[in-house]
């Protein structure tokens, strides 16, 4: 592999703060920083200077076009490219880019999901520059991160509500810190680090599987003789093709300023993970969207396909996207850092309990924020983690919180040293919490790790809910303490935290989230267990949750309803496509292989009998009979699936439609799959015109 100079290439394609400081006039740079830091309006004269400088910088890096890069409610990104060229009256070309073009764009909004906010014929929509997320050059275009709204002002994207939620939490966290005696804090940012899991398979095999191409997952497939049971792939040696892919992926991401940090093999064969360094939430969201896009492009270059579906293969672990979330001040303080004596750290306990109360009160929204057709295969099956939202805090913090709840004085936490028994190894400081990989929401030292998001989802959705819910908790705590005399404040705070812990203690669980009896215990505690999109999405329009959104101006009534309708519609569409794809593959791929192999077996038995009546043909006969039974099951299952899919198409109520797809169509698909998988297990691979699980998961060398 070629040697690379990481400091030299890192951010080389990004119009970041360093570039702005070097290239912009001092007064313009200060104006831009003021806009980024304080949210003030950028004057058009300033925008014109920024645009001209940005254009020259981009052209130097090969850009001929610019695009407003936004995140509509498809869960993907969108872009429309315009060139910098402007012909003059003499037919010459001038490369031009104005402040107006930088700040505002007008893509056609008619074909993006709007949930009824906009009719198809109402095409106008606007994009607005987000100066806090740096522009970058990619594939010959200058990419400008933007928000996206309708002609009538409603948000049609994921960035706008995310920025609103960040503002809400900033406002409430700063107020709380001032209340606690830290008036020097001017700003609080939420930070995110998104651990991205994915699968890599050979591209030719990918293209041979219509289900992978059209739906992102295999709709049938007999299990390989070996899966993940040997636990030899996790953190294993990287195969040469995978290592080369990861090497190139790191370079591409570093050029774009994405701080890719960690890479390794995951649990399932062909599964891997990339984790970045923490960043401010809206930048982290932008970078995760970029990461998913670049992963696919780099994989393609290496003749591989990158699979981001949550469950591309049945029988092995699916892929998630662990969202590590924290809060930090402009003075450099992590508000979820316990310190050496967390029992005495009032500030830490206030913010910790605020998060606990927020997650418990809005656990249904937390689950709804990651509800997709793909993610249901993980959460609904109690796979990494279960669908029940709970919080892990570790034994030490659990003891402290328990003491506060009981009105006792918690003992100081002491960091202990671990002797690992070999003199050549260093003595290690033991962390204040263990790790619980089965917990949906775990405290991991100085941050929370939300493990429910699926590998393909936008990180914006859970971040919006978490930011807003914590802002609500902080406001409630502060308002309950306002007017308390300063000499009584410490006592009043602990009393209020005690009341909150008594109310929300049920969400705390340090045990095994995969245990069979946990679901029953969780139900007894009153915790939500929302296994599917149709179960989870009504939470989005529940009265308490609508009140939360409107209180902090995250969504208005029409934006809330739109997202509810869009998510249900996307769910139904995803399963509808899966149903049609399965039907098509059965007709064109499965049946032909089944008939061909059965015919050859029958011919072989007949040929043996013709040679001698004494030759045993029981094996061929029994196998033909077994395949005939599977074929009969496939035929009847196909008919039922086709019939029920037609019924689903006629349903007009979005929730009823989603429930029908979940309860009926998915069950139909599972039923017919059982016969296909049984038949495939008996049919030699050279009769199949698609690759098997064994071939796909173990093909890369």
Protein Blocks (a to p, Z undefined) as FASTA:
>chain_A
ZZddfklmgoplcccfklmmmmpcfklmmmmmmmmmnopacdfklmmmmmmmmmmmmmmn
opabdcdddddfkopacdddddfbdcdfkopacddddfklmmpccddfklgceehmacfk
lmbccddddfkbccddeehiacdddddddfkopacbfklmmmmmmmmmmmmmmmmmmmno
pakbmbdcdddddddddddddfklmmmmmklmmnopafbdcddfbdclnopmgopacdfk
lmmmmmmmmmmmmmnopacfbdcddfbghiacdddddddfklmmmmmmmmmmmmmmmmmm
nopacdfbfblbghiacdddddddddddfkopafkbgbjmlmlmmklmmmmmmmmmmmmm
mmmmmmmmmgcfklmmmmmnopaiafbdcddebjklmmmmmmmmnopacdddddddddeh
iakbccddddfbdcdfkbfbdcehjaccdfkbcfkbcfklmmmmmmmmmmmmmmmmmmmm
goiafklmmmmmmmmmmmmmmmmmmmpccbdfkbmklmmmmmmnopacdfbfklmmmmmm
gmklmmmmmmnomacfklmmmmmmmmmmmmmmmmmmmmmmmmmmmmmmmmmmmmmmmmmm
mmmmmmmmmmpmkbccklmmmmmmmmmmmmmmmmmmmmmmmmmmmmmmmpmblklmmmmm
mmmmmmmmmmmmmmmmmmmmmpcfklpccdcfklmmmmpZZ
